[in-house]
């Protein structure tokens, strides 16, 4: 809720500081909402692509596997790998020949690589006005520091930090560097 914002309002004494705090809080809320919307749309598009590819390759229940891939995508690092493993195991059980099974694995793996290394950094960089290189480095740093939770929280942390830097005069240069 707005408990944190209410406490900030109690601590701040000048009306101009209170207005500025509300503006910052609203901007942070807007950016985090945009982030969640963007990743959900990207995950849905790529899950649909992967489900369609599975249907073309002859794997039964492609809708089920597409939905599973969609939900697993929200688990940083391991979600995509788990989806790939599940789909390859299903393909091994259903398809004739290791060539077709390998093709299923290659297609799903390739789509995951494209999504994670090209589409996500570019889309998040544009929607959050963050530099895509900073996003990649932030994910690497926070992932190294905190593991899976760090990977999941890296982009929101960067977005909040950029917004705060833009509103704090001595940190404006850092905010400019983090921006797109």
C-alpha positions, -999 to +999 in steps of 0.1 A: +000+000+000+010+036+006+024+030+041+059+039+031+048+071+013+027+082+043+057+078+066+078+098+042+052+125+043+053+126+081+091+130+081+092+157+054+084+192+066+083+214+035+053+212+012+076+213-018+095+182-005+062+164+000+051+171-036+085+160-049+083+127-029+048+120-043+061+126-078+090+103-073+068+076-058+043+078-087+071+077-113+086+046-096+052+029-095+046+037-131+080+023-142+076-009-122+041-015-136+055-009-171+083-034-164+058-061-153+036-055-182+065-056-207+079-089-194+045-105-193+038-095-230+073-108-241+069-140-222+034-146-237+046-139-272+076-162-269+055-189-252+031-187-282+060-190-306+074-220-288+040-236-286+035-231-323+069-245-330+061-276-309+028-280-328+046-278-361+073-303-349+045-328-339+046-326-301+012-333-286-005-307-264+015-277-276-009-254-258-001-270-225+036-268-231+033-232-242+014-222-211+040-241-189+068-223-207+050-190-201+047-195-163+082-210-160+097-179-177+090-159-146+115-179-127+149-163-134+177-184-149+161-218-141+126-213-156+138-213-192+160-243-185+133-262-168+109-255-197+135-267-222+141-299-202+104-307-199+098-302-236+128-322-247+117-351-223+082-350-237+096-350-273+118-380-264+087-399-252+065-389-282+087-384-313+104-410-335+141-404-340+166-383-321+169-359-350+134-346-343+140-345-306+172-325-311+153-301-334+127-295-307+155-288-282+173-265-307+142-245-315+131-240-279+167-232-268+172-207-297+139-189-289+150-187-253+183-172-263+167-146-286+142-137-259+167-134-231+197-119-248+181-097-275+144-089-271+143-085-233+172-060-229+160-039-259+124-039-249+131-032-212+156-005-222+130+012-243+100+008-220+120+018-188+143+042-206+173+023-193+204+016-212+202-021-224+239-026-216+232-013-181+203-038-178+226-067-188+253-056-164+228-050-136+213-085-141+248-100-140+258-080-109+227-086-089+226-122-100+261-127-088+254-108-055+220-123-046+215-152-070+180-158-084+163-131-064+189-107-076+183-115-112+145-110-107+150-077-089+178-063-109+157-043-135+133-028-109+163-018-087+179-001-117+147+017-126+142+030-091+178+040-088+177+059-121+145+077-110+161+087-077+193+098-094+173+120-118+157+138-088+188+142-066+210+170-080+245+154-071+234+121-087+220+135-120+251+124-140+246+088-128+209+090-138+219+103-172+244+074-176+218+048-166+192+062-190+187+053-226 
